[in-house]
Amino acid sequence: MLLQRQGGVCAICQTPDPRDRRFRFLTVDHNHQTGVVRGLLCSPCNRGLGYFKDNEEVIARALTYIREIKR
């Protein structure tokens, strides 16, 4: 089972399955072009990927930005 394989947490932020919170479950994340399931994500992480449109270059630039503003 995917939830067990991920240790019961979001694949990105590692937040536990929030069954008793506002977002009641981890969502199944999939590649929108191929349909292949990638993992289980909490709603904020799933939406974040959606906002970045799964664009690896944009996500990499966002990571660079975050790293640079920490200095």
N, CA, C and O atoms as a Tripos MOL2 file, in Angstrom:
@<TRIPOS>MOLECULE
protein
  284   283    71     0     0
PROTEIN
NO_CHARGES

@<TRIPOS>ATOM
      1 N           0.8370   -1.1790    0.0000 N.3       1 MET1
      2 CA          0.0000    0.0000    0.0000 C.3       1 MET1
      3 C           0.8860    1.2480    0.0000 C.2       1 MET1
      4 O           1.8870    1.3100    0.7150 O.2       1 MET1
      5 N           0.5110    2.2260   -0.8010 N.am      2 LEU2
      6 CA          1.2880    3.4500   -0.9700 C.3       2 LEU2
      7 C           1.4440    4.2240    0.3410 C.2       2 LEU2
      8 O           2.5260    4.7320    0.6330 O.2       2 LEU2
      9 N           0.3890    4.3160    1.1170 N.am      3 LEU3
     10 CA          0.4400    5.0420    2.3830 C.3       3 LEU3
     11 C           1.4790    4.4270    3.3220 C.2       3 LEU3
     12 O           2.2340    5.1490    3.9730 O.2       3 LEU3
     13 N           1.5160    3.1210    3.3890 N.am      4 GLN4
     14 CA          2.4970    2.4400    4.2350 C.3       4 GLN4
     15 C           3.9060    2.6420    3.7000 C.2       4 GLN4
     16 O           4.8350    2.8650    4.4760 O.2       4 GLN4
     17 N           4.0760    2.5680    2.3860 N.am      5 ARG5
     18 CA          5.3850    2.7360    1.7660 C.3       5 ARG5
     19 C           5.9550    4.1280    2.0510 C.2       5 ARG5
     20 O           7.1680    4.2860    2.1890 O.2       5 ARG5
     21 N           5.0770    5.1390    2.1390 N.am      6 GLN6
     22 CA          5.4880    6.5010    2.4460 C.3       6 GLN6
     23 C           5.5530    6.7610    3.9410 C.2       6 GLN6
     24 O           5.8560    7.8780    4.3610 O.2       6 GLN6
     25 N           5.2750    5.7560    4.7440 N.am      7 GLY7
     26 CA          5.3220    5.9330    6.1900 C.3       7 GLY7
     27 C           4.1650    6.7450    6.7390 C.2       7 GLY7
     28 O           4.2510    7.2920    7.8390 O.2       7 GLY7
     29 N           3.0700    6.8270    5.9700 N.am      8 GLY8
     30 CA          1.8740    7.5300    6.4310 C.3       8 GLY8
     31 C           1.9820    9.0420    6.3720 C.2       8 GLY8
     32 O           1.2070    9.7460    7.0190 O.2       8 GLY8
     33 N           2.9530    9.5540    5.5880 N.am      9 VAL9
     34 CA          3.1600   10.9980    5.5120 C.3       9 VAL9
     35 C           3.1410   11.4880    4.0680 C.2       9 VAL9
     36 O           3.2600   10.7010    3.1290 O.2       9 VAL9
     37 N           2.9880   12.7940    3.9090 N.am     10 CYS10
     38 CA          3.0610   13.4260    2.5960 C.3      10 CYS10
     39 C           4.4490   13.1900    2.0150 C.2      10 CYS10
     40 O           5.4460   13.3160    2.7280 O.2      10 CYS10
     41 N           4.5270   12.8510    0.7430 N.am     11 ALA11
     42 CA          5.8030   12.5610    0.0850 C.3      11 ALA11
     43 C           6.7070   13.7870   -0.0050 C.2      11 ALA11
     44 O           7.9160   13.6370   -0.1810 O.2      11 ALA11
     45 N           6.1620   14.9830    0.1090 N.am     12 ILE12
     46 CA          6.9760   16.1940   -0.0030 C.3      12 ILE12
     47 C           7.2960   16.7880    1.3680 C.2      12 ILE12
     48 O           8.4680   16.9040    1.7250 O.2      12 ILE12
     49 N           6.2920   17.1610    2.1300 N.am     13 CYS13
     50 CA          6.5410   17.8720    3.3950 C.3      13 CYS13
     51 C           6.6340   16.9520    4.6080 C.2      13 CYS13
     52 O           6.9940   17.3870    5.7020 O.2      13 CYS13
     53 N           6.3050   15.6800    4.4040 N.am     14 GLN14
     54 CA          6.3930   14.6770    5.4660 C.3      14 GLN14
     55 C           5.3660   14.8640    6.5810 C.2      14 GLN14
     56 O           5.5200   14.2980    7.6630 O.2      14 GLN14
     57 N           4.3260   15.6490    6.3300 N.am     15 THR15
     58 CA          3.2520   15.8120    7.3030 C.3      15 THR15
     59 C           2.4450   14.5260    7.3750 C.2      15 THR15
     60 O           2.1250   13.9420    6.3390 O.2      15 THR15
     61 N           2.1130   14.0760    8.5750 N.am     16 PRO16
     62 CA          1.2980   12.8540    8.6990 C.3      16 PRO16
     63 C          -0.0600   13.0150    8.0350 C.2      16 PRO16
     64 O          -0.5550   14.1290    7.8590 O.2      16 PRO16
     65 N          -0.6480   11.8930    7.6730 N.am     17 ASP17
     66 CA         -1.9780   11.8870    7.0720 C.3      17 ASP17
     67 C          -2.9280   12.6420    7.9960 C.2      17 ASP17
     68 O          -3.2270   12.1690    9.0930 O.2      17 ASP17
     69 N          -3.4060   13.8070    7.5660 N.am     18 PRO18
     70 CA         -4.1870   14.6870    8.4470 C.3      18 PRO18
     71 C          -5.6710   14.3500    8.5020 C.2      18 PRO18
     72 O          -6.5040   15.2000    8.1900 O.2      18 PRO18
     73 N          -6.0090   13.1570    8.8830 N.am     19 ARG19
     74 CA         -7.4090   12.7110    8.8680 C.3      19 ARG19
     75 C          -8.3230   13.5760    9.7340 C.2      19 ARG19
     76 O          -9.5100   13.7020    9.4360 O.2      19 ARG19
     77 N          -7.7930   14.1690   10.7920 N.am     20 ASP20
     78 CA         -8.6600   14.9290   11.6880 C.3      20 ASP20
     79 C          -8.4770   16.4400   11.5290 C.2      20 ASP20
     80 O          -8.8840   17.2060   12.4030 O.2      20 ASP20
     81 N          -7.8770   16.8680   10.4400 N.am     21 ARG21
     82 CA         -7.6580   18.2920   10.2030 C.3      21 ARG21
     83 C          -8.5230   18.7830    9.0600 C.2      21 ARG21
     84 O          -9.3790   18.0560    8.5560 O.2      21 ARG21
     85 N          -8.2930   20.0220    8.6550 N.am     22 ARG22
     86 CA         -9.0780   20.6300    7.5770 C.3      22 ARG22
     87 C          -9.0080   19.8040    6.3000 C.2      22 ARG22
     88 O         -10.0270   19.5870    5.6450 O.2      22 ARG22
     89 N          -7.8110   19.3390    5.9420 N.am     23 PHE23
     90 CA         -7.6380   18.4870    4.7730 C.3      23 PHE23
     91 C          -7.6730   17.0620    5.2930 C.2      23 PHE23
     92 O          -6.7300   16.6230    5.9510 O.2      23 PHE23
     93 N          -8.7080   16.3560    5.0190 N.am     24 ARG24
     94 CA         -8.9990   15.1090    5.7000 C.3      24 ARG24
     95 C          -8.1930   13.9000    5.2430 C.2      24 ARG24
     96 O          -8.2480   12.8540    5.8900 O.2      24 ARG24
     97 N          -7.4620   14.0110    4.1710 N.am     25 PHE25
     98 CA         -6.6990   12.8530    3.7060 C.3      25 PHE25
     99 C          -5.6030   13.2880    2.7560 C.2      25 PHE25
    100 O          -5.6290   14.3910    2.2110 O.2      25 PHE25
    101 N          -4.6490   12.4110    2.5690 N.am     26 LEU26
    102 CA         -3.6210   12.6540    1.5670 C.3      26 LEU26
    103 C          -4.2330   12.3540    0.2050 C.2      26 LEU26
    104 O          -5.0300   11.4260    0.0640 O.2      26 LEU26
    105 N          -3.8610   13.1340   -0.7820 N.am     27 THR27
    106 CA         -4.4170   12.9580   -2.1210 C.3      27 THR27
    107 C          -3.4390   12.1840   -3.0010 C.2      27 THR27
    108 O          -2.2250   12.2380   -2.8030 O.2      27 THR27
    109 N          -3.9820   11.4780   -3.9580 N.am     28 VAL28
    110 CA         -3.1540   10.7290   -4.9020 C.3      28 VAL28
    111 C          -2.6430   11.6990   -5.9520 C.2      28 VAL28
    112 O          -3.4230   12.3190   -6.6740 O.2      28 VAL28
    113 N          -1.3200   11.8250   -6.0310 N.am     29 ASP29
    114 CA         -0.7010   12.6930   -7.0250 C.3      29 ASP29
    115 C          -0.3360   11.8570   -8.2340 C.2      29 ASP29
    116 O           0.1470   10.7320   -8.1020 O.2      29 ASP29
    117 N          -0.5690   12.4120   -9.4120 N.am     30 HIS30
    118 CA         -0.2420   11.6690  -10.6370 C.3      30 HIS30
    119 C           0.2980   12.6160  -11.6990 C.2      30 HIS30
    120 O           0.0580   13.8230  -11.6550 O.2      30 HIS30
    121 N           1.0160   12.0620  -12.6340 N.am     31 ASN31
    122 CA          1.5100   12.8040  -13.7820 C.3      31 ASN31
    123 C           0.3170   13.0540  -14.6920 C.2      31 ASN31
    124 O          -0.3430   12.1110  -15.1280 O.2      31 ASN31
    125 N           0.0410   14.3050  -14.9780 N.am     32 HIS32
    126 CA         -1.1490   14.6330  -15.7740 C.3      32 HIS32
    127 C          -1.0110   14.2540  -17.2470 C.2      32 HIS32
    128 O          -2.0120   14.1380  -17.9540 O.2      32 HIS32
    129 N           0.2080   14.0630  -17.7060 N.am     33 GLN33
    130 CA          0.3980   13.6570  -19.0990 C.3      33 GLN33
    131 C           0.2930   12.1460  -19.2630 C.2      33 GLN33
    132 O          -0.2980   11.6620  -20.2290 O.2      33 GLN33
    133 N           0.8740   11.3900  -18.3060 N.am     34 THR34
    134 CA          0.9050    9.9340  -18.4440 C.3      34 THR34
    135 C          -0.1340    9.2180  -17.5950 C.2      34 THR34
    136 O          -0.5010    8.0780  -17.8820 O.2      34 THR34
    137 N          -0.6090    9.8900  -16.5470 N.am     35 GLY35
    138 CA         -1.5540    9.2580  -15.6350 C.3      35 GLY35
    139 C          -0.8990    8.3920  -14.5790 C.2      35 GLY35
    140 O          -1.5930    7.8100  -13.7450 O.2      35 GLY35
    141 N           0.4360    8.2910  -14.5940 N.am     36 VAL36
    142 CA          1.1580    7.4470  -13.6430 C.3      36 VAL36
    143 C           1.0930    8.0800  -12.2520 C.2      36 VAL36
    144 O           1.3680    9.2690  -12.0870 O.2      36 VAL36
    145 N           0.7260    7.2690  -11.2550 N.am     37 VAL37
    146 CA          0.6630    7.7300   -9.8680 C.3      37 VAL37
    147 C           2.0810    7.9300   -9.3560 C.2      37 VAL37
    148 O           2.9390    7.0620   -9.5160 O.2      37 VAL37
    149 N           2.3230    9.1040   -8.7270 N.am     38 ARG38
    150 CA          3.6460    9.4210   -8.1970 C.3      38 ARG38
    151 C           3.7210    9.2170   -6.6970 C.2      38 ARG38
    152 O           4.7710    8.8340   -6.1820 O.2      38 ARG38
    153 N           2.6390    9.4630   -5.9890 N.am     39 GLY39
    154 CA          2.6620    9.3220   -4.5410 C.3      39 GLY39
    155 C           1.4510    9.9840   -3.9200 C.2      39 GLY39
    156 O           0.5180   10.3970   -4.6090 O.2      39 GLY39
    157 N           1.4890   10.0740   -2.5940 N.am     40 LEU40
    158 CA          0.4190   10.7070   -1.8370 C.3      40 LEU40
    159 C           0.9220   12.0340   -1.2910 C.2      40 LEU40
    160 O           2.0090   12.1130   -0.7180 O.2      40 LEU40
    161 N           0.1190   13.0740   -1.4770 N.am     41 LEU41
    162 CA          0.4950   14.4080   -1.0340 C.3      41 LEU41
    163 C          -0.6240   15.0230   -0.2100 C.2      41 LEU41
    164 O          -1.8010   14.7250   -0.4120 O.2      41 LEU41
    165 N          -0.2350   15.8910    0.7290 N.am     42 CYS42
    166 CA         -1.2530   16.6770    1.4210 C.3      42 CYS42
    167 C          -1.7800   17.7070    0.4220 C.2      42 CYS42
    168 O          -1.1430   17.9720   -0.5970 O.2      42 CYS42
    169 N          -2.9150   18.2690    0.7100 N.am     43 SER43
    170 CA         -3.5310   19.2130   -0.2250 C.3      43 SER43
    171 C          -2.6470   20.4090   -0.5490 C.2      43 SER43
    172 O          -2.5480   20.7740   -1.7200 O.2      43 SER43
    173 N          -1.9860   21.0490    0.4470 N.am     44 PRO44
    174 CA         -1.1350   22.1980    0.0900 C.3      44 PRO44
    175 C           0.0050   21.8160   -0.8550 C.2      44 PRO44
    176 O           0.2810   22.5580   -1.7990 O.2      44 PRO44
    177 N           0.6680   20.6940   -0.6340 N.am     45 CYS45
    178 CA          1.7580   20.2780   -1.5320 C.3      45 CYS45
    179 C           1.2170   19.9190   -2.9100 C.2      45 CYS45
    180 O           1.8350   20.2500   -3.9220 O.2      45 CYS45
    181 N           0.0930   19.2590   -2.9580 N.am     46 ASN46
    182 CA         -0.5110   18.8990   -4.2390 C.3      46 ASN46
    183 C          -0.8680   20.1570   -5.0330 C.2      46 ASN46
    184 O          -0.6360   20.2260   -6.2400 O.2      46 ASN46
    185 N          -1.4340   21.1510   -4.3430 N.am     47 ARG47
    186 CA         -1.7780   22.3990   -5.0100 C.3      47 ARG47
    187 C          -0.5300   23.1390   -5.4590 C.2      47 ARG47
    188 O          -0.5140   23.7380   -6.5340 O.2      47 ARG47
    189 N           0.5200   23.1010   -4.6400 N.am     48 GLY48
    190 CA          1.7690   23.7590   -5.0000 C.3      48 GLY48
    191 C           2.3340   23.2320   -6.3040 C.2      48 GLY48
    192 O           2.7530   24.0050   -7.1650 O.2      48 GLY48
    193 N           2.3450   21.9140   -6.4510 N.am     49 LEU49
    194 CA          2.8130   21.3320   -7.7110 C.3      49 LEU49
    195 C           1.9230   21.7750   -8.8640 C.2      49 LEU49
    196 O           2.4030   22.0560   -9.9630 O.2      49 LEU49
    197 N           0.6400   21.8330   -8.6040 N.am     50 GLY50
    198 CA         -0.2980   22.2710   -9.6380 C.3      50 GLY50
    199 C          -0.0470   23.7090  -10.0570 C.2      50 GLY50
    200 O          -0.0990   24.0390  -11.2410 O.2      50 GLY50
    201 N           0.2270   24.5690   -9.0690 N.am     51 TYR51
    202 CA          0.5080   25.9720   -9.3840 C.3      51 TYR51
    203 C           1.7710   26.1040  -10.2270 C.2      51 TYR51
    204 O           1.8560   26.9720  -11.0950 O.2      51 TYR51
    205 N           2.7510   25.2400   -9.9690 N.am     52 PHE52
    206 CA          3.9850   25.2480  -10.7530 C.3      52 PHE52
    207 C           3.8370   24.4460  -12.0410 C.2      52 PHE52
    208 O           4.7750   24.3600  -12.8340 O.2      52 PHE52
    209 N           2.6700   23.8650  -12.2480 N.am     53 LYS53
    210 CA          2.3570   23.0920  -13.4590 C.3      53 LYS53
    211 C           3.3710   21.9750  -13.7140 C.2      53 LYS53
    212 O           3.6600   21.6390  -14.8620 O.2      53 LYS53
    213 N           3.9120   21.3990  -12.6220 N.am     54 ASP54
    214 CA          4.8930   20.3040  -12.6960 C.3      54 ASP54
    215 C           6.1190   20.6720  -13.5270 C.2      54 ASP54
    216 O           6.8260   19.7880  -14.0100 O.2      54 ASP54
    217 N           6.3760   21.9700  -13.6980 N.am     55 ASN55
    218 CA          7.4890   22.4370  -14.5100 C.3      55 ASN55
    219 C           8.7670   22.3890  -13.6660 C.2      55 ASN55
    220 O           8.9470   23.1930  -12.7510 O.2      55 ASN55
    221 N           9.6430   21.4450  -13.9820 N.am     56 GLU56
    222 CA         10.8650   21.2420  -13.1960 C.3      56 GLU56
    223 C          11.7600   22.4780  -13.1890 C.2      56 GLU56
    224 O          12.3890   22.7780  -12.1750 O.2      56 GLU56
    225 N          11.8220   23.1840  -14.2900 N.am     57 GLU57
    226 CA         12.6640   24.3870  -14.3470 C.3      57 GLU57
    227 C          12.1330   25.4690  -13.4120 C.2      57 GLU57
    228 O          12.9100   26.1300  -12.7230 O.2      57 GLU57
    229 N          10.8370   25.6470  -13.3850 N.am     58 VAL58
    230 CA         10.2440   26.6500  -12.5030 C.3      58 VAL58
    231 C          10.4350   26.2360  -11.0430 C.2      58 VAL58
    232 O          10.7620   27.0690  -10.1980 O.2      58 VAL58
    233 N          10.2320   24.9640  -10.7520 N.am     59 ILE59
    234 CA         10.4240   24.4750   -9.3850 C.3      59 ILE59
    235 C          11.8790   24.6560   -8.9660 C.2      59 ILE59
    236 O          12.1420   25.0480   -7.8290 O.2      59 ILE59
    237 N          12.8270   24.3810   -9.8550 N.am     60 ALA60
    238 CA         14.2560   24.5660   -9.5510 C.3      60 ALA60
    239 C          14.5600   26.0410   -9.3000 C.2      60 ALA60
    240 O          15.3280   26.3650   -8.3940 O.2      60 ALA60
    241 N          13.9730   26.9310  -10.0840 N.am     61 ARG61
    242 CA         14.1870   28.3680   -9.8710 C.3      61 ARG61
    243 C          13.5910   28.8070   -8.5400 C.2      61 ARG61
    244 O          14.1640   29.6550   -7.8560 O.2      61 ARG61
    245 N          12.4600   28.2470   -8.1710 N.am     62 ALA62
    246 CA         11.8530   28.5720   -6.8820 C.3      62 ALA62
    247 C          12.7720   28.1150   -5.7410 C.2      62 ALA62
    248 O          12.9300   28.8310   -4.7520 O.2      62 ALA62
    249 N          13.3710   26.9420   -5.8720 N.am     63 LEU63
    250 CA         14.3020   26.4450   -4.8580 C.3      63 LEU63
    251 C          15.5320   27.3470   -4.7670 C.2      63 LEU63
    252 O          15.9850   27.6740   -3.6700 O.2      63 LEU63
    253 N          16.0660   27.7410   -5.9040 N.am     64 THR64
    254 CA         17.2080   28.6560   -5.9240 C.3      64 THR64
    255 C          16.8390   29.9690   -5.2460 C.2      64 THR64
    256 O          17.6150   30.5030   -4.4530 O.2      64 THR64
    257 N          15.6790   30.4770   -5.5520 N.am     65 TYR65
    258 CA         15.1940   31.7180   -4.9470 C.3      65 TYR65
    259 C          15.1330   31.5900   -3.4280 C.2      65 TYR65
    260 O          15.6240   32.4640   -2.7130 O.2      65 TYR65
    261 N          14.5380   30.5160   -2.9330 N.am     66 ILE66
    262 CA         14.4080   30.3050   -1.4890 C.3      66 ILE66
    263 C          15.7850   30.2170   -0.8360 C.2      66 ILE66
    264 O          16.0160   30.7950    0.2260 O.2      66 ILE66
    265 N          16.6850   29.4970   -1.4750 N.am     67 ARG67
    266 CA         18.0410   29.3690   -0.9230 C.3      67 ARG67
    267 C          18.7550   30.7080   -0.8770 C.2      67 ARG67
    268 O          19.4730   30.9890    0.0820 O.2      67 ARG67
    269 N          18.5750   31.5300   -1.8860 N.am     68 GLU68
    270 CA         19.2630   32.8140   -1.9580 C.3      68 GLU68
    271 C          18.7240   33.8220   -0.9570 C.2      68 GLU68
    272 O          19.4960   34.6120   -0.4140 O.2      68 GLU68
    273 N          17.4140   33.8180   -0.6930 N.am     69 ILE69
    274 CA         16.8620   34.8030    0.2380 C.3      69 ILE69
    275 C          17.1480   34.4310    1.6860 C.2      69 ILE69
    276 O          16.9760   35.2610    2.5780 O.2      69 ILE69
    277 N          17.5850   33.1860    1.9390 N.am     70 LYS70
    278 CA         17.9250   32.7690    3.2910 C.3      70 LYS70
    279 C          19.2420   33.3900    3.7510 C.2      70 LYS70
    280 O          19.5150   33.4420    4.9510 O.2      70 LYS70
    281 N          20.0560   33.8570    2.8120 N.am     71 ARG71
    282 CA         21.3820   34.3760    3.1630 C.3      71 ARG71
    283 C          21.3120   35.7470    3.7490 C.2      71 ARG71
    284 O          22.3420   36.3230    4.0970 O.2      71 ARG71
@<TRIPOS>BOND
     1     1     2 1
     2     2     3 1
     3     3     4 2
     4     3     5 am
     5     5     6 1
     6     6     7 1
     7     7     8 2
     8     7     9 am
     9     9    10 1
    10    10    11 1
    11    11    12 2
    12    11    13 am
    13    13    14 1
    14    14    15 1
    15    15    16 2
    16    15    17 am
    17    17    18 1
    18    18    19 1
    19    19    20 2
    20    19    21 am
    21    21    22 1
    22    22    23 1
    23    23    24 2
    24    23    25 am
    25    25    26 1
    26    26    27 1
    27    27    28 2
    28    27    29 am
    29    29    30 1
    30    30    31 1
    31    31    32 2
    32    31    33 am
    33    33    34 1
    34    34    35 1
    35    35    36 2
    36    35    37 am
    37    37    38 1
    38    38    39 1
    39    39    40 2
    40    39    41 am
    41    41    42 1
    42    42    43 1
    43    43    44 2
    44    43    45 am
    45    45    46 1
    46    46    47 1
    47    47    48 2
    48    47    49 am
    49    49    50 1
    50    50    51 1
    51    51    52 2
    52    51    53 am
    53    53    54 1
    54    54    55 1
    55    55    56 2
    56    55    57 am
    57    57    58 1
    58    58    59 1
    59    59    60 2
    60    59    61 am
    61    61    62 1
    62    62    63 1
    63    63    64 2
    64    63    65 am
    65    65    66 1
    66    66    67 1
    67    67    68 2
    68    67    69 am
    69    69    70 1
    70    70    71 1
    71    71    72 2
    72    71    73 am
    73    73    74 1
    74    74    75 1
    75    75    76 2
    76    75    77 am
    77    77    78 1
    78    78    79 1
    79    79    80 2
    80    79    81 am
    81    81    82 1
    82    82    83 1
    83    83    84 2
    84    83    85 am
    85    85    86 1
    86    86    87 1
    87    87    88 2
    88    87    89 am
    89    89    90 1
    90    90    91 1
    91    91    92 2
    92    91    93 am
    93    93    94 1
    94    94    95 1
    95    95    96 2
    96    95    97 am
    97    97    98 1
    98    98    99 1
    99    99   100 2
   100    99   101 am
   101   101   102 1
   102   102   103 1
   103   103   104 2
   104   103   105 am
   105   105   106 1
   106   106   107 1
   107   107   108 2
   108   107   109 am
   109   109   110 1
   110   110   111 1
   111   111   112 2
   112   111   113 am
   113   113   114 1
   114   114   115 1
   115   115   116 2
   116   115   117 am
   117   117   118 1
   118   118   119 1
   119   119   120 2
   120   119   121 am
   121   121   122 1
   122   122   123 1
   123   123   124 2
   124   123   125 am
   125   125   126 1
   126   126   127 1
   127   127   128 2
   128   127   129 am
   129   129   130 1
   130   130   131 1
   131   131   132 2
   132   131   133 am
   133   133   134 1
   134   134   135 1
   135   135   136 2
   136   135   137 am
   137   137   138 1
   138   138   139 1
   139   139   140 2
   140   139   141 am
   141   141   142 1
   142   142   143 1
   143   143   144 2
   144   143   145 am
   145   145   146 1
   146   146   147 1
   147   147   148 2
   148   147   149 am
   149   149   150 1
   150   150   151 1
   151   151   152 2
   152   151   153 am
   153   153   154 1
   154   154   155 1
   155   155   156 2
   156   155   157 am
   157   157   158 1
   158   158   159 1
   159   159   160 2
   160   159   161 am
   161   161   162 1
   162   162   163 1
   163   163   164 2
   164   163   165 am
   165   165   166 1
   166   166   167 1
   167   167   168 2
   168   167   169 am
   169   169   170 1
   170   170   171 1
   171   171   172 2
   172   171   173 am
   173   173   174 1
   174   174   175 1
   175   175   176 2
   176   175   177 am
   177   177   178 1
   178   178   179 1
   179   179   180 2
   180   179   181 am
   181   181   182 1
   182   182   183 1
   183   183   184 2
   184   183   185 am
   185   185   186 1
   186   186   187 1
   187   187   188 2
   188   187   189 am
   189   189   190 1
   190   190   191 1
   191   191   192 2
   192   191   193 am
   193   193   194 1
   194   194   195 1
   195   195   196 2
   196   195   197 am
   197   197   198 1
   198   198   199 1
   199   199   200 2
   200   199   201 am
   201   201   202 1
   202   202   203 1
   203   203   204 2
   204   203   205 am
   205   205   206 1
   206   206   207 1
   207   207   208 2
   208   207   209 am
   209   209   210 1
   210   210   211 1
   211   211   212 2
   212   211   213 am
   213   213   214 1
   214   214   215 1
   215   215   216 2
   216   215   217 am
   217   217   218 1
   218   218   219 1
   219   219   220 2
   220   219   221 am
   221   221   222 1
   222   222   223 1
   223   223   224 2
   224   223   225 am
   225   225   226 1
   226   226   227 1
   227   227   228 2
   228   227   229 am
   229   229   230 1
   230   230   231 1
   231   231   232 2
   232   231   233 am
   233   233   234 1
   234   234   235 1
   235   235   236 2
   236   235   237 am
   237   237   238 1
   238   238   239 1
   239   239   240 2
   240   239   241 am
   241   241   242 1
   242   242   243 1
   243   243   244 2
   244   243   245 am
   245   245   246 1
   246   246   247 1
   247   247   248 2
   248   247   249 am
   249   249   250 1
   250   250   251 1
   251   251   252 2
   252   251   253 am
   253   253   254 1
   254   254   255 1
   255   255   256 2
   256   255   257 am
   257   257   258 1
   258   258   259 1
   259   259   260 2
   260   259   261 am
   261   261   262 1
   262   262   263 1
   263   263   264 2
   264   263   265 am
   265   265   266 1
   266   266   267 1
   267   267   268 2
   268   267   269 am
   269   269   270 1
   270   270   271 1
   271   271   272 2
   272   271   273 am
   273   273   274 1
   274   274   275 1
   275   275   276 2
   276   275   277 am
   277   277   278 1
   278   278   279 1
   279   279   280 2
   280   279   281 am
   281   281   282 1
   282   282   283 1
   283   283   284 2
@<TRIPOS>SUBSTRUCTURE
     1 MET1         2 RESIDUE 1 A MET
     2 LEU2         6 RESIDUE 1 A LEU
     3 LEU3        10 RESIDUE 1 A LEU
     4 GLN4        14 RESIDUE 1 A GLN
     5 ARG5        18 RESIDUE 1 A ARG
     6 GLN6        22 RESIDUE 1 A GLN
     7 GLY7        26 RESIDUE 1 A GLY
     8 GLY8        30 RESIDUE 1 A GLY
     9 VAL9        34 RESIDUE 1 A VAL
    10 CYS10       38 RESIDUE 1 A CYS
    11 ALA11       42 RESIDUE 1 A ALA
    12 ILE12       46 RESIDUE 1 A ILE
    13 CYS13       50 RESIDUE 1 A CYS
    14 GLN14       54 RESIDUE 1 A GLN
    15 THR15       58 RESIDUE 1 A THR
    16 PRO16       62 RESIDUE 1 A PRO
    17 ASP17       66 RESIDUE 1 A ASP
    18 PRO18       70 RESIDUE 1 A PRO
    19 ARG19       74 RESIDUE 1 A ARG
    20 ASP20       78 RESIDUE 1 A ASP
    21 ARG21       82 RESIDUE 1 A ARG
    22 ARG22       86 RESIDUE 1 A ARG
    23 PHE23       90 RESIDUE 1 A PHE
    24 ARG24       94 RESIDUE 1 A ARG
    25 PHE25       98 RESIDUE 1 A PHE
    26 LEU26      102 RESIDUE 1 A LEU
    27 THR27      106 RESIDUE 1 A THR
    28 VAL28      110 RESIDUE 1 A VAL
    29 ASP29      114 RESIDUE 1 A ASP
    30 HIS30      118 RESIDUE 1 A HIS
    31 ASN31      122 RESIDUE 1 A ASN
    32 HIS32      126 RESIDUE 1 A HIS
    33 GLN33      130 RESIDUE 1 A GLN
    34 THR34      134 RESIDUE 1 A THR
    35 GLY35      138 RESIDUE 1 A GLY
    36 VAL36      142 RESIDUE 1 A VAL
    37 VAL37      146 RESIDUE 1 A VAL
    38 ARG38      150 RESIDUE 1 A ARG
    39 GLY39      154 RESIDUE 1 A GLY
    40 LEU40      158 RESIDUE 1 A LEU
    41 LEU41      162 RESIDUE 1 A LEU
    42 CYS42      166 RESIDUE 1 A CYS
    43 SER43      170 RESIDUE 1 A SER
    44 PRO44      174 RESIDUE 1 A PRO
    45 CYS45      178 RESIDUE 1 A CYS
    46 ASN46      182 RESIDUE 1 A ASN
    47 ARG47      186 RESIDUE 1 A ARG
    48 GLY48      190 RESIDUE 1 A GLY
    49 LEU49      194 RESIDUE 1 A LEU
    50 GLY50      198 RESIDUE 1 A GLY
    51 TYR51      202 RESIDUE 1 A TYR
    52 PHE52      206 RESIDUE 1 A PHE
    53 LYS53      210 RESIDUE 1 A LYS
    54 ASP54      214 RESIDUE 1 A ASP
    55 ASN55      218 RESIDUE 1 A ASN
    56 GLU56      222 RESIDUE 1 A GLU
    57 GLU57      226 RESIDUE 1 A GLU
    58 VAL58      230 RESIDUE 1 A VAL
    59 ILE59      234 RESIDUE 1 A ILE
    60 ALA60      238 RESIDUE 1 A ALA
    61 ARG61      242 RESIDUE 1 A ARG
    62 ALA62      246 RESIDUE 1 A ALA
    63 LEU63      250 RESIDUE 1 A LEU
    64 THR64      254 RESIDUE 1 A THR
    65 TYR65      258 RESIDUE 1 A TYR
    66 ILE66      262 RESIDUE 1 A ILE
    67 ARG67      266 RESIDUE 1 A ARG
    68 GLU68      270 RESIDUE 1 A GLU
    69 ILE69      274 RESIDUE 1 A ILE
    70 LYS70      278 RESIDUE 1 A LYS
    71 ARG71      282 RESIDUE 1 A ARG
